[in-house]
Amino acid sequence: MQRALLPWLLILTTLLLVACGSFTAPLPDLSGTEPAPDITLPTPDGDMLSLAEYRGKVVFLNFWGTYCPPCVEELPDIQAVYEELQGEDFIVIGLNVEEKPEKVRAFIQANGITFPVIISPDATVNPTYQLKRMPTTWFIDKKGILRGKIEGQMSKSLALRIARKLLEE
């Protein structure tokens, strides 16, 4: 009896694994209509960067910290999306929360982060963007409208789908 069930259990297990592996996460709600408040903050090198400079581009504003394991795990995927979409009207801006410039500079250099990074050492920008947990990524369209966000770690495939949807508009 048990030998007769074994092949069926293997088939069922295989089917379940295939079904789970083909699951695609749904897109977040991207129907927001509120203008993105401008942010002007320093980079780790002390230069000032303003969100308004990127009007006309799709912007992923990614809040992160080196003390946040999901943030650190997500950054290679965010970097890969940034690299894949270079040359299109797309930019990632990493917004580091509550860390010293030297620490952030060392981290981005050691981890090959090439997208622009700004720092909010005292977290003053958080209430504007309703930061409740990290990582959080806000999606801003080419017109400067906050279209939506994801709170928590985002996969490369989901980030690419969101970026491409906003780029098509």
QUIPE-V844414 format. One record per helix or strand. SS is the DSSP state (H for helix, E for strand). FROM is the first residue (numbers start at 1). TO is the last residue. If there is no record, write none. Layout:
BEGIN
SS:FROM:TO / SS:FROM:TO
END
This chain:
BEGIN
H:2:21 / E:34:35 / E:40:43 / E:48:50 / H:51:54 / E:58:64 / H:69:84 / E:90:97 / H:101:110 / E:116:120 / E:136:140 / E:145:151 / H:156:168
END
